[in-house]
């Protein structure tokens, strides 16, 4: 089939973005060029890969098959780049790390500059997903590495400890719950909440335990913005304890640990086989493990 790597990357990006426009932007292609490439793939296959709609695109059965193999091919190319890196100064490595909201917002960014400085020909892409989606993707062989909550179903995967990541209730200074040593979710039924968007991995977890009756007064894109609104009195929020502590003084909030078992979690690195990881990914794992202690 006359597909090249640009076609395969574009198709994966279209799926992840949910639209050809978004996929073209992620692939650094003009929209007409991206559309022509998609039509060319469909013509070569003799089958539709996407169902176009007003709200974006979704994959057909043939599209799901192509997506699976596209990810496998792109992963193999990363292995190839890593194996040949020492033989050509012009080659570069790319590590695609799947991570949940807390890892993305709190724990990973401070650890990456040292790794990037030590590996100037390597780039790192962090992609936020729910912990369960990450585990399923790694288990299926469609990703090499993820950072997830240890409460996730990790059967069939190898795990390495990363960092404790308990959740806490962020409340304004002077709130009735601010002096509590800990609080249970059952005590929060009458509270107004501030949260992250529906698509956030952390928000999916919190909403599952708070239930559909929780009153959300506002939803914001970032944990800092959520904490800022809490400090201004708009409501309370369930956030990583690390985030609440980091913003406590500047944003006038108080972190109150949650006593519920689901909130006492840790983050782990999940993978299928450490020895089968591309060299650059192995190096990132070693770096994260060394810096996590």
VENJO-V369375 format. One record per residue. PSI is psi in whole degrees, -180 to 180 (999 if undefined). Layout:
PSI, PSI
//
This chain:
139, 53, 138, 178, -32, -41, -47, -43, -43, -45, -41, -42, -38, -45, -47, -36, -22, 8, 156, -36, -48, -39, -39, -42, -44, -30, -1, 43, 150, 147, -46, -39, -43, -44, -40, -38, -42, -45, -37, -39, -43, -39, -42, -36, -24, 25, 149, 138, -25, 147, 115, 139, 174, -28, 12, -151, 157, 156, 143, 179, -42, -36, -40, -39, -45, -41, -45, -50, -32, -44, -39, -45, -44, -36, -42, -35, -35, -39, -44, -45, -44, -44, -31, 0, -37, -10, -4, 119, -19, -12, 147, 153, 156, 127, 124, 110, 120, 136, 153, 177, -45, -44, -42, -43, -29, -44, -37, -43, -42, -19, -17, -37, -42, -39, -45, -35, -37, -19, 76, -15, 17, 136, 152, 130, 123, 130, 124, 131, 170, 153, -41, -39, -40, -48, -43, -39, -44, -42, -35, -3, 16, -2, 153, -36, 142, 159, 118, 167, 144, -6, -4, 154, 108, 22, 134, 0, 152, 143, 149, 132, 142, -75, 148, 144, 60, 155, 153, 163, 122, 125, 157, 152, 134, -4, 152, -27, -2, -27, -3, 143, -31, 167, 145, 151, -32, -20, -3, 11, -30, 8, 150, 138, 151, 136, -177, 169, 162, -33, -5, 141, -44, -40, -36, -43, -49, -45, -35, -35, -31, -32, 169, -13, -5, 136, 111, 118, -26, 152, 133, 161, -28, 152, -38, -42, -39, -48, -36, -44, -35, -46, -26, 1, 14, -17, -167, 167, 145, 116, 165, 139, -37, -40, -43, -41, -39, -35, 0, -51, -48, -36, 5, 56, 165, 127, 130, 112, 144, 135, -12, 141, -37, -21, -13, 78, 166, 160, 141, 154, 131, 140, 166, -49, 112, -34, -19, -1, 146, 150, -42, -36, -39, -42, -38, -41, -48, -41, -47, -40, -40, -37, -14, -14, 999
//
